[in-house]
Amino acid sequence: MDGRGDYVHGLLVMTILDRYILKKFLVPFLYCFAGFIGIWFIFDLADNLQDFIQGRATFGMLSAYYASQVPEIIIIALPLGTLLALLYSLSAMSRSNEIISMLGAGRSIVRILLPLMGVGVVLTGVTAYFNYEGAPHATGIKKDLVGEIKHGKKKERTIKGHLFRNREDKRTWFVSRLPIKKDLLIDIQIVQQDAEGNISEQWYAREALFNHDSGNWTLRGARHVKMSSEGDVTDSEMPGSIEIEGWSETPWRVGSSMMNADFLSVPELRDYLKFNGDFPDQRLAPYRTQLNYRWALPVVCLVVVFLAAPCAIVYSRRGVLGGVAMAIALFFMLVLASNLFVALGKGDRIPPVVAAWGPVGGFFVVGLWLLWMRSTNRDLPRLRIPGMS
C-alpha cells in the first residue's frame, strides 16, 4: 500500500476508534441522563401530588408545568450524566485492557479522549443555550405554576407597593401594582425633579400603559401638576388621558429593581445593569455575579471530562475504585466551591468574574494536570478509603 493509501487507512482507523469510544460513552450517558430526569420527576411528583390532586390538575396543566421545568433539569442532569458515563465507560474499557490495546497501537491518551472532549464542548453549548433564558425563568415560575394548579386558577404575578428611582432623568415612580409581563402600571404617582433637585412636575394616574412600538406612555385617569421651585402649585389639569413621549422608562425597567437576580435571563441581567448602573456596587453585585455565572456554569460539562477521564483510566483492576472515588470527590468539590464563590460574589466580597469563573478555571487546571499525569504514565494521587489497603 502506497503512502497515500496508508494515510487514508489511518484516517479510517481513527474514525472507527472514535465511533467505538463514542458508542461506549453515549449508551451509558443516555441511560444516566434519562434516569436522572426520571428520578427527579418521581420526587417532584411525590412532593406536589397533593396540590395537583387538590387542584384537579388536567394532563394539559401537568404537561405545561413539567415542560417549563425541562431547561433547569437539563442543565443539572448533563454534567452528572457526563460524569457517571465517563466513569462507567472508561473504567470498563480499562478493566478489559482496551485502553492498553489502544495505547499499544500508537494512540496517545489525549487522542483516545479527543472525541469525548468534543462531546464536552457540544454539551457546553447545549447547557449554555438552556441557561441563557429558559432555566432561570423555570426556577422563578415553578412556585407560581404549582400555586395556579393547586387553586385552580391562573395567578397574576404582581409587584405591589413599588418605588422606582430614575436617577439619570431625576424621575421617581410610586406604583401601587405592577403586573409582571404586562405593559401596564396601576395607581401611580410620578415625580419629576429639576437639576437642583426641586420637584417641578407630578403626574397621578389610575393606569399607565406603555406602547413598545412608539415608546410612549399613556396615562389614563390622569392629573398633571406643575410646581415652582418653592413647592407651590402653579398649574393643575385633569385631562383624563395624557400621552408622554421620550421617557426612557419601560414597565420592565420600572419593576426590575425588585426582581431576583437568580430568576433573570442573560438579556434581562444586561438590561438591569444597563438601566440601574447608578446603584451601589453592593446592590449590583448579585446581578453582575449571576451574569458571569450564566456563562461559566455550562463550561462545567467540559471540565468534568478533564476531571473524570484521567481518573477513570487505570492500568490495574485495583486502581478502578480509587479513581472513581477521586473523580466523584472532585466533582462535588467543584459544585461546593462554585456555590461558595457565587455566594461571596453576591455579597460583594469578591469580584463577580472571580466568583463565577474562579472554581471553573481552577478545576479545569486540575483536570489538565490529571490528564498530563495520566498521559505521561505517572501515578495519580491516591484517595485512601479507611479499611481498604
ZATI-652258 format. One record per residue (C-alpha): residue number from 1; x negated, y, z negated. Coordinates in Angstrom, 2 decimals, always signed. Layout:
<rec nr="NUM" u="X" v="Y" w="Z"/>
...
This chain:
<rec nr="1" u="+0.00" v="+0.00" w="+0.00"/>
<rec nr="2" u="-1.41" v="+3.44" w="+1.00"/>
<rec nr="3" u="-1.86" v="+6.36" w="-1.37"/>
<rec nr="4" u="+1.45" v="+7.96" w="-0.40"/>
<rec nr="5" u="+3.26" v="+4.68" w="-0.99"/>
<rec nr="6" u="+1.64" v="+4.36" w="-4.43"/>
<rec nr="7" u="+2.80" v="+7.89" w="-5.28"/>
<rec nr="8" u="+6.40" v="+7.18" w="-4.21"/>
<rec nr="9" u="+6.33" v="+3.89" w="-6.06"/>
<rec nr="10" u="+5.07" v="+5.70" w="-9.18"/>
<rec nr="11" u="+7.95" v="+8.16" w="-8.99"/>
<rec nr="12" u="+10.39" v="+5.27" w="-8.64"/>
<rec nr="13" u="+8.93" v="+3.54" w="-11.68"/>
<rec nr="14" u="+9.17" v="+6.76" w="-13.68"/>
<rec nr="15" u="+12.79" v="+7.21" w="-12.62"/>
<rec nr="16" u="+13.67" v="+3.69" w="-13.70"/>
<rec nr="17" u="+11.87" v="+4.21" w="-17.01"/>
<rec nr="18" u="+13.71" v="+7.47" w="-17.62"/>
<rec nr="19" u="+17.05" v="+5.87" w="-16.85"/>
<rec nr="20" u="+16.29" v="+2.98" w="-19.15"/>
<rec nr="21" u="+15.34" v="+5.28" w="-22.05"/>
<rec nr="22" u="+18.38" v="+7.48" w="-21.48"/>
<rec nr="23" u="+20.66" v="+4.44" w="-21.42"/>
<rec nr="24" u="+19.14" v="+3.17" w="-24.67"/>
<rec nr="25" u="+19.80" v="+6.59" w="-26.23"/>
<rec nr="26" u="+23.15" v="+7.58" w="-24.74"/>
<rec nr="27" u="+25.09" v="+4.47" w="-25.74"/>
<rec nr="28" u="+24.46" v="+4.83" w="-29.50"/>
<rec nr="29" u="+24.75" v="+8.63" w="-29.16"/>
<rec nr="30" u="+28.26" v="+8.37" w="-27.76"/>
<rec nr="31" u="+29.22" v="+5.90" w="-30.48"/>
<rec nr="32" u="+27.80" v="+8.16" w="-33.21"/>
<rec nr="33" u="+29.39" v="+11.27" w="-31.74"/>
<rec nr="34" u="+32.80" v="+9.66" w="-31.35"/>
<rec nr="35" u="+32.52" v="+8.01" w="-34.75"/>
<rec nr="36" u="+31.75" v="+11.28" w="-36.49"/>
<rec nr="37" u="+34.71" v="+13.00" w="-34.84"/>
<rec nr="38" u="+36.93" v="+10.07" w="-35.79"/>
<rec nr="39" u="+35.80" v="+10.21" w="-39.42"/>
<rec nr="40" u="+36.37" v="+13.97" w="-39.52"/>
<rec nr="41" u="+39.83" v="+13.52" w="-38.02"/>
<rec nr="42" u="+40.80" v="+10.91" w="-40.62"/>
<rec nr="43" u="+39.59" v="+13.04" w="-43.55"/>
<rec nr="44" u="+41.18" v="+16.21" w="-42.18"/>
<rec nr="45" u="+44.49" v="+14.46" w="-41.52"/>
<rec nr="46" u="+44.47" v="+12.96" w="-45.01"/>
<rec nr="47" u="+43.71" v="+16.37" w="-46.51"/>
<rec nr="48" u="+46.52" v="+18.16" w="-44.64"/>
<rec nr="49" u="+49.03" v="+15.33" w="-44.22"/>
<rec nr="50" u="+51.36" v="+16.56" w="-46.95"/>
<rec nr="51" u="+51.52" v="+20.02" w="-45.38"/>
<rec nr="52" u="+52.17" v="+18.53" w="-41.95"/>
<rec nr="53" u="+55.00" v="+16.39" w="-43.32"/>
<rec nr="54" u="+56.47" v="+19.31" w="-45.24"/>
<rec nr="55" u="+56.45" v="+21.45" w="-42.12"/>
<rec nr="56" u="+57.77" v="+18.61" w="-39.95"/>
<rec nr="57" u="+54.92" v="+19.11" w="-37.56"/>
<rec nr="58" u="+55.53" v="+18.01" w="-34.00"/>
<rec nr="59" u="+52.97" v="+16.35" w="-31.77"/>
<rec nr="60" u="+52.53" v="+19.65" w="-29.94"/>
<rec nr="61" u="+51.74" v="+21.51" w="-33.18"/>
<rec nr="62" u="+49.19" v="+18.92" w="-34.24"/>
<rec nr="63" u="+47.64" v="+18.90" w="-30.77"/>
<rec nr="64" u="+47.28" v="+22.69" w="-30.82"/>
<rec nr="65" u="+45.74" v="+22.60" w="-34.30"/>
<rec nr="66" u="+43.16" v="+19.92" w="-33.56"/>
<rec nr="67" u="+42.37" v="+21.38" w="-30.14"/>
<rec nr="68" u="+41.49" v="+24.67" w="-31.85"/>
<rec nr="69" u="+39.05" v="+22.85" w="-34.15"/>
<rec nr="70" u="+37.19" v="+20.98" w="-31.39"/>
<rec nr="71" u="+34.43" v="+23.61" w="-30.87"/>
<rec nr="72" u="+33.46" v="+23.66" w="-34.54"/>
<rec nr="73" u="+33.39" v="+19.88" w="-34.81"/>
<rec nr="74" u="+31.28" v="+19.56" w="-31.68"/>
<rec nr="75" u="+28.51" v="+21.84" w="-32.96"/>
<rec nr="76" u="+28.42" v="+19.82" w="-36.21"/>
<rec nr="77" u="+28.55" v="+16.41" w="-34.54"/>
<rec nr="78" u="+25.97" v="+16.97" w="-31.79"/>
<rec nr="79" u="+22.82" v="+17.29" w="-33.95"/>
<rec nr="80" u="+23.96" v="+14.48" w="-36.26"/>
<rec nr="81" u="+24.73" v="+12.21" w="-33.33"/>
<rec nr="82" u="+21.38" v="+13.06" w="-31.76"/>
<rec nr="83" u="+19.52" v="+12.25" w="-34.98"/>
<rec nr="84" u="+21.19" v="+8.89" w="-35.56"/>
<rec nr="85" u="+21.00" v="+7.82" w="-31.91"/>
<rec nr="86" u="+17.29" v="+8.68" w="-31.70"/>
<rec nr="87" u="+16.51" v="+6.74" w="-34.86"/>
<rec nr="88" u="+18.51" v="+3.71" w="-33.74"/>
<rec nr="89" u="+17.33" v="+3.54" w="-30.12"/>
<rec nr="90" u="+13.63" v="+4.32" w="-30.61"/>
<rec nr="91" u="+13.24" v="+2.15" w="-33.72"/>
<rec nr="92" u="+14.92" v="-0.74" w="-31.88"/>
<rec nr="93" u="+12.55" v="-0.27" w="-28.94"/>
<rec nr="94" u="+9.63" v="-0.17" w="-31.37"/>
<rec nr="95" u="+10.69" v="-3.39" w="-33.09"/>
<rec nr="96" u="+10.94" v="-5.18" w="-29.75"/>
<rec nr="97" u="+7.48" v="-3.86" w="-28.73"/>
<rec nr="98" u="+8.95" v="-1.98" w="-25.75"/>
<rec nr="99" u="+7.21" v="+1.25" w="-26.77"/>
<rec nr="100" u="+3.86" v="-0.56" w="-26.95"/>
<rec nr="101" u="+4.50" v="-2.03" w="-23.48"/>
<rec nr="102" u="+5.20" v="+1.43" w="-22.07"/>
<rec nr="103" u="+2.01" v="+2.76" w="-23.65"/>
<rec nr="104" u="+0.10" v="-0.22" w="-22.22"/>
<rec nr="105" u="+1.45" v="+0.63" w="-18.77"/>
<rec nr="106" u="-0.21" v="+4.03" w="-19.00"/>
<rec nr="107" u="+2.68" v="+6.16" w="-20.23"/>
<rec nr="108" u="+1.99" v="+8.65" w="-22.98"/>
<rec nr="109" u="+4.29" v="+9.28" w="-25.94"/>
<rec nr="110" u="+5.18" v="+12.68" w="-24.53"/>
<rec nr="111" u="+6.04" v="+11.17" w="-21.13"/>
<rec nr="112" u="+8.18" v="+8.49" w="-22.77"/>
<rec nr="113" u="+10.10" v="+11.11" w="-24.75"/>
<rec nr="114" u="+10.43" v="+13.58" w="-21.86"/>
<rec nr="115" u="+13.99" v="+12.53" w="-20.85"/>
<rec nr="116" u="+15.07" v="+12.75" w="-24.49"/>
<rec nr="117" u="+13.64" v="+16.26" w="-24.69"/>
<rec nr="118" u="+15.71" v="+17.08" w="-21.63"/>
<rec nr="119" u="+18.79" v="+15.78" w="-23.43"/>
<rec nr="120" u="+17.91" v="+18.04" w="-26.35"/>
<rec nr="121" u="+17.80" v="+21.05" w="-24.02"/>
<rec nr="122" u="+21.18" v="+20.13" w="-22.50"/>
<rec nr="123" u="+22.77" v="+19.66" w="-25.93"/>
<rec nr="124" u="+21.33" v="+23.01" w="-26.99"/>
<rec nr="125" u="+23.13" v="+24.62" w="-24.06"/>
<rec nr="126" u="+26.39" v="+22.83" w="-24.89"/>
<rec nr="127" u="+26.18" v="+23.91" w="-28.53"/>
<rec nr="128" u="+25.39" v="+27.49" w="-27.55"/>
<rec nr="129" u="+28.47" v="+27.53" w="-25.31"/>
<rec nr="130" u="+30.81" v="+26.46" w="-28.11"/>
<rec nr="131" u="+29.04" v="+28.56" w="-30.76"/>
<rec nr="132" u="+29.35" v="+31.69" w="-28.60"/>
<rec nr="133" u="+33.04" v="+32.17" w="-29.32"/>
<rec nr="134" u="+35.09" v="+29.01" w="-29.90"/>
<rec nr="135" u="+33.52" v="+27.68" w="-33.10"/>
<rec nr="136" u="+33.57" v="+30.98" w="-35.08"/>
<rec nr="137" u="+37.23" v="+31.51" w="-34.20"/>
<rec nr="138" u="+38.08" v="+27.91" w="-35.12"/>
<rec nr="139" u="+36.75" v="+28.46" w="-38.62"/>
<rec nr="140" u="+38.72" v="+31.66" w="-39.00"/>
<rec nr="141" u="+42.12" v="+30.41" w="-37.85"/>
<rec nr="142" u="+42.12" v="+26.97" w="-39.50"/>
<rec nr="143" u="+43.92" v="+28.03" w="-42.69"/>
<rec nr="144" u="+46.35" v="+30.18" w="-40.73"/>
<rec nr="145" u="+47.34" v="+27.29" w="-38.47"/>
<rec nr="146" u="+47.84" v="+24.92" w="-41.39"/>
<rec nr="147" u="+49.98" v="+27.56" w="-43.10"/>
<rec nr="148" u="+52.09" v="+28.05" w="-39.98"/>
<rec nr="149" u="+52.71" v="+24.33" w="-39.68"/>
<rec nr="150" u="+53.50" v="+24.00" w="-43.40"/>
<rec nr="151" u="+56.07" v="+26.81" w="-43.44"/>
<rec nr="152" u="+57.47" v="+26.01" w="-40.02"/>
<rec nr="153" u="+56.99" v="+29.49" w="-38.60"/>
<rec nr="154" u="+54.25" v="+31.47" w="-36.95"/>
<rec nr="155" u="+52.38" v="+33.68" w="-39.37"/>
<rec nr="156" u="+51.11" v="+37.01" w="-38.13"/>
<rec nr="157" u="+47.54" v="+37.73" w="-39.18"/>
<rec nr="158" u="+47.63" v="+41.25" w="-40.58"/>
<rec nr="159" u="+45.24" v="+43.63" w="-42.32"/>
<rec nr="160" u="+47.07" v="+45.71" w="-44.93"/>
<rec nr="161" u="+46.16" v="+48.98" w="-46.62"/>
<rec nr="162" u="+43.09" v="+49.61" w="-44.46"/>
<rec nr="163" u="+40.83" v="+52.66" w="-44.30"/>
<rec nr="164" u="+38.50" v="+53.18" w="-41.35"/>
<rec nr="165" u="+35.94" v="+55.97" w="-41.09"/>
<rec nr="166" u="+34.59" v="+57.03" w="-37.68"/>
<rec nr="167" u="+31.53" v="+58.91" w="-38.87"/>
<rec nr="168" u="+30.37" v="+59.80" w="-35.39"/>
<rec nr="169" u="+33.59" v="+61.62" w="-34.47"/>
<rec nr="170" u="+34.40" v="+62.60" w="-38.10"/>
<rec nr="171" u="+37.77" v="+60.90" w="-37.97"/>
<rec nr="172" u="+39.37" v="+58.85" w="-40.77"/>
<rec nr="173" u="+42.23" v="+56.38" w="-40.28"/>
<rec nr="174" u="+44.58" v="+55.24" w="-43.06"/>
<rec nr="175" u="+46.56" v="+52.24" w="-41.79"/>
<rec nr="176" u="+49.38" v="+50.56" w="-43.68"/>
<rec nr="177" u="+49.49" v="+47.45" w="-41.46"/>
<rec nr="178" u="+47.23" v="+46.32" w="-38.63"/>
<rec nr="179" u="+48.33" v="+43.09" w="-36.88"/>
<rec nr="180" u="+45.24" v="+41.26" w="-35.64"/>
<rec nr="181" u="+45.09" v="+40.62" w="-31.88"/>
<rec nr="182" u="+47.69" v="+43.30" w="-31.21"/>
<rec nr="183" u="+47.20" v="+46.78" w="-29.82"/>
<rec nr="184" u="+49.43" v="+48.24" w="-32.49"/>
<rec nr="185" u="+48.92" v="+50.02" w="-35.82"/>
<rec nr="186" u="+51.86" v="+50.61" w="-38.17"/>
<rec nr="187" u="+52.39" v="+53.57" w="-40.54"/>
<rec nr="188" u="+49.20" v="+55.53" w="-40.07"/>
<rec nr="189" u="+47.58" v="+58.81" w="-41.02"/>
<rec nr="190" u="+44.64" v="+60.17" w="-39.04"/>
<rec nr="191" u="+42.45" v="+62.94" w="-40.46"/>
<rec nr="192" u="+40.13" v="+64.95" w="-38.22"/>
<rec nr="193" u="+37.26" v="+66.95" w="-39.73"/>
<rec nr="194" u="+35.18" v="+69.70" w="-38.15"/>
<rec nr="195" u="+31.39" v="+69.93" w="-38.09"/>
<rec nr="196" u="+31.33" v="+71.37" w="-41.62"/>
<rec nr="197" u="+33.47" v="+68.55" w="-42.99"/>
<rec nr="198" u="+36.64" v="+70.59" w="-43.36"/>
<rec nr="199" u="+39.97" v="+68.99" w="-42.38"/>
<rec nr="200" u="+41.08" v="+70.60" w="-39.11"/>
<rec nr="201" u="+43.91" v="+68.32" w="-37.92"/>
<rec nr="202" u="+46.07" v="+65.49" w="-39.15"/>
<rec nr="203" u="+48.42" v="+63.07" w="-37.43"/>
<rec nr="204" u="+51.15" v="+60.99" w="-39.06"/>
<rec nr="205" u="+52.90" v="+58.26" w="-37.08"/>
<rec nr="206" u="+55.22" v="+55.32" w="-37.54"/>
<rec nr="207" u="+53.30" v="+53.40" w="-34.85"/>
<rec nr="208" u="+50.12" v="+53.88" w="-32.85"/>
<rec nr="209" u="+49.95" v="+51.93" w="-29.58"/>
<rec nr="210" u="+46.69" v="+51.56" w="-27.65"/>
<rec nr="211" u="+46.52" v="+51.24" w="-23.85"/>
<rec nr="212" u="+43.45" v="+49.31" w="-22.73"/>
<rec nr="213" u="+43.78" v="+50.37" w="-19.10"/>
<rec nr="214" u="+43.70" v="+54.13" w="-19.80"/>
<rec nr="215" u="+42.00" v="+54.06" w="-23.20"/>
<rec nr="216" u="+44.72" v="+56.36" w="-24.57"/>
<rec nr="217" u="+46.64" v="+56.21" w="-27.83"/>
<rec nr="218" u="+50.39" v="+56.77" w="-28.04"/>
<rec nr="219" u="+51.67" v="+57.89" w="-31.43"/>
<rec nr="220" u="+55.36" v="+57.20" w="-31.98"/>
<rec nr="221" u="+57.47" v="+58.84" w="-34.65"/>
<rec nr="222" u="+54.61" v="+61.29" w="-34.86"/>
<rec nr="223" u="+53.86" v="+64.53" w="-36.65"/>
<rec nr="224" u="+50.85" v="+66.74" w="-35.83"/>
<rec nr="225" u="+49.44" v="+69.22" w="-38.35"/>
<rec nr="226" u="+46.71" v="+71.81" w="-37.77"/>
<rec nr="227" u="+44.83" v="+73.29" w="-40.72"/>
<rec nr="228" u="+42.49" v="+76.18" w="-41.40"/>
<rec nr="229" u="+39.05" v="+75.78" w="-42.95"/>
<rec nr="230" u="+40.58" v="+76.84" w="-46.27"/>
<rec nr="231" u="+43.03" v="+73.93" w="-46.15"/>
<rec nr="232" u="+46.12" v="+75.89" w="-45.21"/>
<rec nr="233" u="+48.60" v="+74.54" w="-42.65"/>
<rec nr="234" u="+48.53" v="+76.76" w="-39.56"/>
<rec nr="235" u="+50.77" v="+74.74" w="-37.28"/>
<rec nr="236" u="+53.05" v="+71.72" w="-37.61"/>
<rec nr="237" u="+55.09" v="+69.93" w="-34.95"/>
<rec nr="238" u="+57.12" v="+66.73" w="-34.70"/>
<rec nr="239" u="+57.39" v="+65.91" w="-31.00"/>
<rec nr="240" u="+58.32" v="+62.27" w="-31.67"/>
<rec nr="241" u="+55.66" v="+60.91" w="-29.32"/>
<rec nr="242" u="+52.08" v="+62.13" w="-28.79"/>
<rec nr="243" u="+49.66" v="+60.95" w="-26.11"/>
<rec nr="244" u="+45.98" v="+61.25" w="-27.14"/>
<rec nr="245" u="+43.10" v="+60.89" w="-24.69"/>
<rec nr="246" u="+39.38" v="+60.47" w="-25.17"/>
<rec nr="247" u="+39.22" v="+58.84" w="-28.58"/>
<rec nr="248" u="+36.54" v="+56.16" w="-28.95"/>
<rec nr="249" u="+38.52" v="+54.01" w="-31.41"/>
<rec nr="250" u="+40.28" v="+50.82" w="-30.37"/>
<rec nr="251" u="+42.51" v="+48.62" w="-32.59"/>
<rec nr="252" u="+39.71" v="+46.08" w="-32.86"/>
<rec nr="253" u="+37.20" v="+48.75" w="-33.88"/>
<rec nr="254" u="+39.56" v="+50.17" w="-36.49"/>
<rec nr="255" u="+40.09" v="+46.75" w="-38.07"/>
<rec nr="256" u="+36.59" v="+45.34" w="-37.56"/>
<rec nr="257" u="+35.17" v="+46.72" w="-40.80"/>
<rec nr="258" u="+37.46" v="+44.30" w="-42.69"/>
<rec nr="259" u="+36.50" v="+41.22" w="-40.67"/>
<rec nr="260" u="+34.33" v="+38.38" w="-41.96"/>
<rec nr="261" u="+31.07" v="+38.00" w="-40.04"/>
<rec nr="262" u="+31.35" v="+34.19" w="-40.17"/>
<rec nr="263" u="+34.51" v="+34.27" w="-38.05"/>
<rec nr="264" u="+33.34" v="+36.68" w="-35.32"/>
<rec nr="265" u="+32.11" v="+35.62" w="-31.89"/>
<rec nr="266" u="+28.92" v="+36.92" w="-30.29"/>
<rec nr="267" u="+30.71" v="+39.73" w="-28.34"/>
<rec nr="268" u="+32.64" v="+40.73" w="-31.47"/>
<rec nr="269" u="+29.47" v="+40.84" w="-33.57"/>
<rec nr="270" u="+27.80" v="+43.02" w="-30.95"/>
<rec nr="271" u="+30.79" v="+45.36" w="-30.88"/>
<rec nr="272" u="+30.84" v="+45.55" w="-34.65"/>
<rec nr="273" u="+27.16" v="+46.52" w="-34.81"/>
<rec nr="274" u="+27.60" v="+48.98" w="-31.96"/>
<rec nr="275" u="+30.60" v="+50.78" w="-33.42"/>
<rec nr="276" u="+29.57" v="+50.57" w="-37.08"/>
<rec nr="277" u="+25.85" v="+51.14" w="-36.71"/>
<rec nr="278" u="+26.00" v="+54.04" w="-39.16"/>
<rec nr="279" u="+26.94" v="+51.70" w="-42.03"/>
<rec nr="280" u="+24.26" v="+51.00" w="-44.67"/>
<rec nr="281" u="+21.82" v="+48.20" w="-43.87"/>
<rec nr="282" u="+23.18" v="+46.09" w="-46.72"/>
<rec nr="283" u="+26.67" v="+46.30" w="-45.21"/>
<rec nr="284" u="+25.42" v="+45.35" w="-41.75"/>
<rec nr="285" u="+23.07" v="+42.56" w="-42.88"/>
<rec nr="286" u="+25.69" v="+39.73" w="-42.70"/>
<rec nr="287" u="+26.64" v="+40.72" w="-39.15"/>
<rec nr="288" u="+23.06" v="+41.04" w="-37.93"/>
<rec nr="289" u="+22.20" v="+37.71" w="-39.53"/>
<rec nr="290" u="+25.19" v="+35.93" w="-38.00"/>
<rec nr="291" u="+24.45" v="+37.38" w="-34.55"/>
<rec nr="292" u="+20.94" v="+35.94" w="-34.63"/>
<rec nr="293" u="+22.18" v="+32.67" w="-36.15"/>
<rec nr="294" u="+24.68" v="+32.21" w="-33.31"/>
<rec nr="295" u="+21.66" v="+31.71" w="-31.01"/>
<rec nr="296" u="+19.40" v="+29.91" w="-33.49"/>
<rec nr="297" u="+21.87" v="+27.19" w="-34.52"/>
<rec nr="298" u="+22.09" v="+25.49" w="-31.08"/>
<rec nr="299" u="+18.30" v="+25.04" w="-30.98"/>
<rec nr="300" u="+18.65" v="+22.57" w="-33.87"/>
<rec nr="301" u="+19.61" v="+19.92" w="-31.29"/>
<rec nr="302" u="+16.20" v="+20.29" w="-29.65"/>
<rec nr="303" u="+14.36" v="+20.48" w="-32.97"/>
<rec nr="304" u="+15.99" v="+17.21" w="-34.03"/>
<rec nr="305" u="+14.40" v="+15.46" w="-31.04"/>
<rec nr="306" u="+10.93" v="+16.57" w="-32.12"/>
<rec nr="307" u="+11.55" v="+15.64" w="-35.76"/>
<rec nr="308" u="+13.24" v="+12.28" w="-35.27"/>
<rec nr="309" u="+11.49" v="+10.82" w="-32.23"/>
<rec nr="310" u="+7.94" v="+10.66" w="-33.68"/>
<rec nr="311" u="+9.31" v="+9.21" w="-36.93"/>
<rec nr="312" u="+11.35" v="+6.55" w="-35.12"/>
<rec nr="313" u="+8.43" v="+5.33" w="-33.01"/>
<rec nr="314" u="+6.41" v="+2.86" w="-35.10"/>
<rec nr="315" u="+3.98" v="+0.13" w="-34.25"/>
<rec nr="316" u="+4.90" v="-2.31" w="-37.01"/>
<rec nr="317" u="+8.13" v="-3.61" w="-38.49"/>
<rec nr="318" u="+7.18" v="-2.44" w="-41.97"/>
<rec nr="319" u="+6.98" v="+1.19" w="-40.88"/>
<rec nr="320" u="+10.51" v="+1.47" w="-39.50"/>
<rec nr="321" u="+12.30" v="+2.17" w="-42.77"/>
<rec nr="322" u="+9.82" v="+4.83" w="-43.85"/>
<rec nr="323" u="+10.04" v="+6.62" w="-40.52"/>
<rec nr="324" u="+13.84" v="+6.62" w="-40.54"/>
<rec nr="325" u="+13.92" v="+7.89" w="-44.12"/>
<rec nr="326" u="+11.44" v="+10.66" w="-43.29"/>
<rec nr="327" u="+13.46" v="+11.83" w="-40.27"/>
<rec nr="328" u="+16.71" v="+11.95" w="-42.25"/>
<rec nr="329" u="+14.98" v="+13.79" w="-45.10"/>
<rec nr="330" u="+13.50" v="+16.35" w="-42.69"/>
<rec nr="331" u="+16.90" v="+16.92" w="-41.07"/>
<rec nr="332" u="+18.63" v="+17.61" w="-44.36"/>
<rec nr="333" u="+15.74" v="+19.84" w="-45.45"/>
<rec nr="334" u="+16.29" v="+21.80" w="-42.22"/>
<rec nr="335" u="+20.01" v="+22.15" w="-42.96"/>
<rec nr="336" u="+19.32" v="+23.22" w="-46.54"/>
<rec nr="337" u="+16.65" v="+25.71" w="-45.52"/>
<rec nr="338" u="+18.90" v="+27.19" w="-42.82"/>
<rec nr="339" u="+21.77" v="+27.71" w="-45.25"/>
<rec nr="340" u="+19.43" v="+29.26" w="-47.83"/>
<rec nr="341" u="+17.79" v="+31.61" w="-45.34"/>
<rec nr="342" u="+21.15" v="+32.70" w="-43.89"/>
<rec nr="343" u="+22.40" v="+33.46" w="-47.40"/>
<rec nr="344" u="+19.29" v="+35.54" w="-48.08"/>
<rec nr="345" u="+19.75" v="+37.34" w="-44.77"/>
<rec nr="346" u="+23.37" v="+38.18" w="-45.53"/>
<rec nr="347" u="+22.27" v="+39.58" w="-48.87"/>
<rec nr="348" u="+19.70" v="+41.80" w="-47.11"/>
<rec nr="349" u="+16.87" v="+40.01" w="-48.91"/>
<rec nr="350" u="+15.01" v="+39.05" w="-45.73"/>
<rec nr="351" u="+15.19" v="+40.36" w="-42.13"/>
<rec nr="352" u="+18.05" v="+38.88" w="-40.03"/>
<rec nr="353" u="+15.67" v="+37.46" w="-37.43"/>
<rec nr="354" u="+13.69" v="+35.63" w="-40.10"/>
<rec nr="355" u="+16.89" v="+34.42" w="-41.77"/>
<rec nr="356" u="+18.21" v="+32.90" w="-38.54"/>
<rec nr="357" u="+15.06" v="+31.71" w="-36.81"/>
<rec nr="358" u="+12.67" v="+31.04" w="-39.71"/>
<rec nr="359" u="+13.77" v="+27.48" w="-40.61"/>
<rec nr="360" u="+14.38" v="+26.51" w="-36.97"/>
<rec nr="361" u="+10.95" v="+27.77" w="-35.90"/>
<rec nr="362" u="+9.22" v="+26.28" w="-38.93"/>
<rec nr="363" u="+10.67" v="+22.80" w="-38.47"/>
<rec nr="364" u="+10.02" v="+22.98" w="-34.73"/>
<rec nr="365" u="+6.33" v="+23.44" w="-35.55"/>
<rec nr="366" u="+6.57" v="+20.48" w="-37.92"/>
<rec nr="367" u="+8.11" v="+18.44" w="-35.09"/>
<rec nr="368" u="+5.28" v="+19.40" w="-32.73"/>
<rec nr="369" u="+2.76" v="+18.36" w="-35.38"/>
<rec nr="370" u="+4.50" v="+15.00" w="-35.85"/>
<rec nr="371" u="+4.55" v="+14.49" w="-32.09"/>
<rec nr="372" u="+0.84" v="+15.27" w="-31.90"/>
<rec nr="373" u="+0.12" v="+12.85" w="-34.76"/>
<rec nr="374" u="+2.05" v="+10.08" w="-33.02"/>
<rec nr="375" u="+0.55" v="+10.87" w="-29.58"/>
<rec nr="376" u="-2.99" v="+10.63" w="-30.95"/>
<rec nr="377" u="-2.17" v="+7.38" w="-32.77"/>
<rec nr="378" u="-2.56" v="+8.89" w="-36.22"/>
<rec nr="379" u="-0.51" v="+7.65" w="-39.14"/>
<rec nr="380" u="+2.35" v="+9.88" w="-40.19"/>
<rec nr="381" u="+2.67" v="+10.88" w="-43.85"/>
<rec nr="382" u="+4.47" v="+8.11" w="-45.71"/>
<rec nr="383" u="+7.69" v="+8.65" w="-47.57"/>
<rec nr="384" u="+7.34" v="+6.36" w="-50.56"/>
<rec nr="385" u="+10.52" v="+4.75" w="-51.85"/>
<rec nr="386" u="+10.42" v="+3.68" w="-55.51"/>
<rec nr="387" u="+10.45" v="-0.07" w="-55.95"/>
<rec nr="388" u="+9.07" v="-0.76" w="-52.49"/>
<rec nr="389" u="+5.44" v="-1.36" w="-51.55"/>
